[in-house]
């Protein structure tokens, strides 16, 4: 879990979302949580979900909201356990 969180933080360039949460779990093909990712067998799906709020630096300049909710998932198949 800590390795996945480190990769996410690196991909985000050291920037964090307000209230950022990272969830990793076994999932069905639609990304619905079905249990611990540690128990996923080869060929089963694992989902990584990142949620939080993005705050633009100058929202008024672009007529943007002061905060934007972010919720994204990536579903992939486990290669082994």
N, C-alpha and C positions, 0 to 999 in steps of 0.2 A: 504494500500500500504506500509506504513512504517513497519507494522508487517511482511509482506512478505520479505521486504528488510533486516530486522533484522535477520530473519531465514536464508536467503541466506548467509549473512555475517558470521553468526555463523557456518554454514555448511562448509564454506571455511576456517575456522580456523583463521579468522582475516586477511587473505591474500586477496589482491585485484588485479584485473587485471588492466593493464594500460588502461585508457579510459573506465573503466567498466560502462556499462549501464544496468539497470534492467527495463524491460517493462512488464506490467501486463495488459492483455486485454481480452475481450470476443473473442472467436475464433470458427472457424468451426472445424471439426474433424481432419483436417490436420494442424492446428495451424496457419491458416491465420487470420489476424486481421479483426474483423467485428464490433469493437466498444468498448465502455467502459466496463470494467469488472464489474463495479458497477450495471449495468443494466442486468447482466446475471441472468436468471431465473433458477429454479431447473431443472437439467437435461441438461442444456446448458453447453458448454465447456468454460473453462477459461485457458489462456495460460500465463506462466511465461517464459520470455526469458532473458538470460544473455549473453552479448556480451562484448568483450574486447580483449586485447592482453596479453598473458602470456610470461614473460621473464625468461628463465631458469637461474639459478645461475651461472653455469659453462658450457655454451653451447659448447665451443670449446673442452672440455674434451670428450663429447659424440658425437661430430660432428653434433650438432644440429643447427638449425637456431637461430639467436639472439632473435627472436620474433615469437610467434606462435599465429595466430588468433583463437579465441574461440567464438563460437556462438552456444548456446544450448537452446532448448525449452523443456518445460514439459507441456503437455496438460492434463487437468483433468475435470471431470464434476462437476458442482456446485451442492452442496447438498441443498442449500436454498439461499434465497436472504434476 
